[in-house]
């Protein structure tokens, strides 16, 4: 910052100060003060005025020079505030505080971006590992086909394995969609029974193979949601039920209910309950956390801890409340609450 530019910026206060000095001289002369006294007073005023201007220029120049050098040397402007000293004048202190807040916000955004990137990388690595397993099983089934009567059942097994691959691919797709701010879903009114039936049909092969019976009760309602997203969400719960199903009499029940009818809090609940191994009281508060598998997941070694995380994440984006309840050995229950007020979904 050149002195000429600084003086130009300070021209108005200098002009006011000069007028004040001249007015003081006029008052002294009118009052009969000797000319020598007036000259001395004017000289002292100008000396101290110029000295003040030089000191102020030096203070500002030091801060702005540090700021300019830091901006040129650093790759990221977010760290500029760390390379300069806090100035001693009011405007500089304000500028320094603004730099500190902007730098902190930028660093927080970078850290959050790195965190999301790390999470996504970890998930992709886990997903690739999981997707390889059914592919390897499918190749093994094909290699063992010999034209016998058992081939038909082996082809069914192959279909199950390929369906697993398709689910993992869908899971990766919805995981990616859940991490972005843009809305790529369409909220509209859908028949609840149709959505549940669609999810059951999409997972029918695995349900039959695992001997898990789906049951639908009182689903004659319409809810605001996205068709594909909700079918994917229900598919995650169906797969969880299959994974942790009991050996005999396994079932998954889909039931609906209208609650708080006529009130502002009126909503439709979809309850998805199975009679599998359930979740322990210690694990229940964490079932929607990313990567959490719990004792059951560690026992079966087939859980990724992503399915229920995606359920909670996608429901949150669509404005659907979701809760879980369970007792170890008594099954697992997930409840979805769909508000009947459409204005809750549309801004």
C-alpha atoms as one frame of an Amber mdcrd trajectory, in Angstrom:
protein
   0.000   0.000   0.000   1.621   3.256  -1.147   1.598   6.420   0.967  -0.156
   8.294  -1.838  -3.023   5.803  -1.805  -3.224   5.907   1.975  -3.220   9.715
   1.967  -5.941   9.730  -0.675  -8.104   7.486   1.534  -7.411   9.753   4.530
  -8.007  12.993   2.597 -11.376  13.756   4.205 -10.254  13.499   7.876  -7.043
  15.441   6.989  -9.142  18.177   5.399 -11.386  18.374   8.473  -8.330  18.508
  10.752  -6.778  21.279   8.614  -9.979  23.304   8.822  -9.943  22.874  12.605
  -6.353  24.172  12.826  -7.116  27.174  10.619 -10.230  27.962  12.672  -8.147
  27.813  15.856  -5.629  30.253  14.330  -8.417  32.632  13.399  -9.800  32.531
  16.945  -6.332  33.224  18.405  -5.758  36.173  16.097  -9.164  37.632  16.801
  -8.439  37.265  20.485  -5.295  39.360  20.105  -2.702  36.621  20.430   0.740
  37.536  19.071   1.538  36.337  15.579   4.523  34.369  16.896   2.238  32.376
  19.214  -0.154  31.650  16.376   2.697  30.501  14.119   4.104  28.241  16.845
   0.652  26.756  17.523   0.073  26.075  13.838   3.560  24.548  13.457   3.158
  22.265  16.460  -0.294  21.194  15.247   1.002  20.349  11.795   4.053  18.497
  13.156   1.949  16.296  15.415  -0.688  15.867  12.703   1.891  14.692  10.161
   3.499  12.459  12.779   0.135  10.850  13.505  -0.482  10.275   9.806   2.935
   8.625   9.366   2.442   6.367  12.402  -1.020   5.311  11.229   0.346   4.637
   7.738   3.157   2.508   9.178   0.725   0.427  11.252  -1.605  -0.196   8.339
   1.208  -0.828   5.870   2.783  -3.480   8.107  -0.466  -5.456   8.383  -1.396
  -5.123   4.706   2.135  -6.033   3.643   2.017  -9.203   5.761  -1.380 -10.015
   4.297  -0.171  -9.518   0.725   2.955 -11.658   1.210   0.993 -14.439   2.903
  -1.582 -14.505   0.104   1.197 -14.817  -2.491   3.189 -17.512  -0.664   0.427
 -19.793   0.593  -1.266 -22.316  -1.691  -4.513 -22.091   0.253  -5.861 -18.635
   1.232  -7.597 -20.306   4.182  -4.327 -20.185   6.139  -3.604 -16.464   5.539
  -4.768 -15.482   9.017  -2.155 -17.789  10.585   0.681 -15.931   8.819  -0.120
 -12.377   9.889  -0.117 -10.620  13.247  -3.271  -9.093  14.619  -3.161  -5.330
  13.906  -3.564  -2.723  16.627  -6.107  -0.458  14.944  -9.863  -0.989  15.021
 -10.481  -1.566  11.312  -7.561  -3.986  11.113  -8.836  -5.964  14.080 -12.187
  -6.322  12.363 -10.512  -7.409   9.115  -8.360  -9.881  11.047 -11.428 -11.376
  12.757 -13.204 -11.712   9.401 -10.136 -13.482   7.992 -10.085 -15.815  10.994
 -13.742 -16.771  10.594 -13.488 -17.215   6.831 -10.337 -19.307   7.254 -11.962
 -21.469   9.916 -15.055 -22.004   7.758 -12.883 -22.969   4.781 -10.829 -25.382
   6.877 -14.003 -26.945   8.288 -15.350 -27.445   4.768 -12.080 -29.039   3.645
 -12.049 -31.328   6.696 -15.677 -32.339   6.097 -14.921 -33.010   2.446 -11.961
 -35.196   3.365 -14.065 -37.023   5.943 -16.771 -37.758   3.377 -14.150 -38.860
   0.851 -12.559 -41.210   3.374 -15.956 -42.642   4.311 -16.863 -43.144   0.680
 -13.521 -44.830  -0.066 -13.950 -47.149   2.899 -17.438 -48.031   1.750 -16.366
 -48.712  -1.838 -13.593 -50.988  -0.589 -16.097 -52.860   1.574 -18.614 -52.985
  -1.267 -16.097 -54.408  -3.733 -15.231 -57.133  -1.247 -18.883 -58.003  -0.710
 -19.718 -57.934  -4.430 -16.901 -60.360  -5.208 -18.350 -63.062  -2.963 -21.581
 -63.757  -4.920 -19.676 -63.471  -8.200 -17.230 -66.109  -7.038 -20.128 -68.298
  -5.904 -21.837 -67.850  -9.289 -18.698 -68.929 -11.143 -18.386 -71.971  -8.891
 -22.004 -72.951  -9.590 -21.456 -72.658 -13.335 -18.321 -74.758 -13.160 -20.217
 -77.548 -11.376 -23.078 -77.766 -13.878 -22.987 -81.222 -15.449 -26.444 -81.592
 -17.007 -27.926 -83.560 -14.125 -31.318 -83.053 -12.533 -29.718 -80.890  -9.888
 -28.810 -78.278 -12.484 -32.180 -76.553 -12.148 -31.679 -75.959  -8.438 -28.138
 -74.791  -9.128 -29.454 -72.296 -11.639 -31.806 -71.009  -8.921 -28.818 -70.684
  -6.606 -27.026 -68.781  -9.340 -30.000 -66.438  -9.653 -29.847 -65.749  -5.923
 -26.152 -64.926  -6.101 -26.625 -62.605  -9.072 -29.509 -60.931  -7.239 -27.119
 -60.302  -4.353 -24.713 -58.576  -6.744 -27.555 -56.413  -8.055 -28.509 -55.426
  -4.503 -24.948 -54.428  -3.679 -24.812 -52.323  -6.841 -28.092 -50.639  -5.891
 -26.753 -50.081  -2.403 -23.665 -48.331  -3.783 -25.888 -46.187  -6.021 -28.137
 -45.081  -3.180 -25.153 -44.509  -0.905 -23.709 -42.098  -3.465 -27.068 -40.358
  -3.810 -27.405 -40.009  -0.052 -24.145 -38.046   0.201 -25.099 -35.202  -2.147
 -27.262 -32.186  -1.400 -29.193 -32.191  -4.691 -32.599 -33.830  -4.652 -32.842
 -36.704  -7.131 -36.102 -38.080  -5.801 -39.726 -37.172  -6.478 -42.192 -37.003
  -3.587 -45.759 -37.814  -4.562 -48.731 -39.741  -3.206 -48.355 -43.527  -3.501
 -50.460 -46.519  -2.500 -48.684 -48.121   0.467 -49.788 -51.671  -0.345 -48.440
 -51.334  -3.891 -45.049 -50.182  -2.621 -44.774 -52.981  -0.066 -45.875 -55.590
  -2.598 -43.299 -54.300  -5.068 -40.502 -54.627  -2.500 -41.620 -58.169  -1.637
 -41.708 -59.203  -5.310 -38.251 -57.743  -5.894 -36.887 -59.948  -3.098 -39.169
 -62.964  -3.646 -36.416 -65.351  -4.748 -34.365 -64.752  -1.591 -37.441 -64.883
   0.657 -38.395 -68.282  -0.763 -34.859 -69.617  -0.521 -34.602 -68.498   3.135
 -38.125 -69.787   3.945 -39.187 -66.367   5.223 -42.920 -65.701   4.839 -44.009
 -62.109   4.124 -47.295 -60.993   5.735 -49.229 -57.814   4.850 -51.796 -56.340
   7.216 -53.921 -53.178   6.932 -51.928 -51.421   4.207 -54.832 -49.599   2.539
 -53.297 -46.153   2.891 -51.673 -43.572   0.639 -48.381 -41.987   1.704 -46.125
 -39.229   0.422 -42.792 -40.707  -0.657 -40.573 -41.611  -3.608 -41.451 -45.001
  -5.108 -37.944 -46.232  -5.899 -36.378 -44.928  -2.702 -39.007 -46.520  -0.456
 -38.843 -49.863  -2.274 -35.071 -49.821  -1.834 -35.495 -48.997   1.881 -37.966
 -51.846   2.376 -35.634 -54.129   0.431 -32.850 -53.403   2.932 -35.137 -54.444
   5.790 -36.205 -57.598   3.955 -32.581 -58.557   3.379 -31.807 -57.941   7.045
 -34.688 -60.207   8.018 -33.416 -62.913   5.664 -29.897 -62.595   7.003 -30.944
 -63.004  10.636 -33.999 -65.248  10.152 -34.750 -68.133  12.516 -34.609 -71.668
  11.132 -38.313 -72.478  11.530 -41.366 -70.280  11.075 -39.495 -67.171   9.954
 -41.698 -64.305   8.823 -41.680 -60.561   8.182 -44.865 -58.596   8.804 -45.791
 -55.299   7.129 -48.643 -53.474   8.876 -50.066 -49.969   8.662 -51.989 -47.658
  10.973 -53.373 -44.114  10.962 -52.474 -42.221  14.134 -53.514 -38.814  15.562
 -56.349 -38.570  13.063 -57.675 -35.047  12.686 -54.742 -33.474  14.518 -51.806
 -31.494  13.182 -49.587 -34.468  14.014 -51.698 -36.909  11.987 -49.507 -39.522
  10.309 -49.480 -43.009   8.863 -47.204 -45.615  10.383 -45.699 -48.506   8.470
 -44.396 -51.137  10.857 -41.971 -53.755   9.540 -41.420 -56.538  12.069 -39.642
 -59.865  11.839 -39.252 -62.700  14.337 -35.532 -63.203  13.849 -32.685 -63.080
  16.348 -33.302 -59.413  17.202 -30.814 -56.864  18.511 -29.421 -56.545  22.008
 -30.324 -53.539  24.168 -26.695 -52.388  24.042 -26.597 -52.416  20.216 -30.069
 -50.970  19.550 -29.175 -47.224  19.895 -26.461 -47.645  17.242 -28.259 -49.684
  14.575 -28.548 -46.683  12.220 -24.875 -45.712  12.518 -22.663 -46.139   9.481
 -20.552 -49.289   9.632 -22.098 -50.605  12.849 -22.807 -54.345  12.670 -23.322
 -55.289  16.318 -22.892 -58.714  17.860 -25.092 -60.451  15.289 -23.194 -58.968
  12.356 -19.867 -60.004  13.800 -21.212 -63.526  14.352 -22.507 -64.024  10.801
 -19.619 -62.062   9.219 -21.975 -61.017   6.400 -22.969 -57.570   7.621 -21.484
 -54.322   6.276 -23.288 -51.904   8.583 -24.481 -49.866   5.585 -28.055 -51.073
   5.001 -29.745 -49.545   8.052 -27.553 -46.451   7.766 -28.933 -45.900   4.276
 -32.462 -46.514   5.547 -32.101 -43.707   8.106 -30.244 -41.429   5.687 -32.752
 -41.704   2.850 -35.727 -41.366   5.208 -34.208 -38.202   6.640 -33.880 -36.705
   3.151 -37.533 -37.493   2.360 -38.857 -36.199   5.699 -39.894 -39.634   6.976
 -39.351 -40.425  10.654 -37.859 -43.849  11.318 -37.319 -45.657  14.615 -36.201
 -49.133  15.637 -37.143 -51.424  18.501 -36.002 -54.897  19.434 -35.345 -57.441
  22.154 -32.570 -59.920  21.717 -34.050 -63.163  20.410 -37.502 -61.626  19.939
 -37.225 -60.043  16.492 -36.554 -56.607  15.075 -39.112 -53.843  14.430 -38.690
 -50.727  12.299 -41.421 -48.062  12.257 -41.823 -45.419   9.548 -43.984 -42.347
  10.164 -45.393 -40.621   7.054 -46.991 -37.279   7.755 -50.322 -36.802   5.995
 -49.581 -33.088   5.645 -48.167 -32.723   2.142 -46.730 -29.292   2.947 -44.159
 -31.019   5.143 -42.598 -32.503   1.999 -42.924 -29.549  -0.357 -41.289 -26.216
   0.390
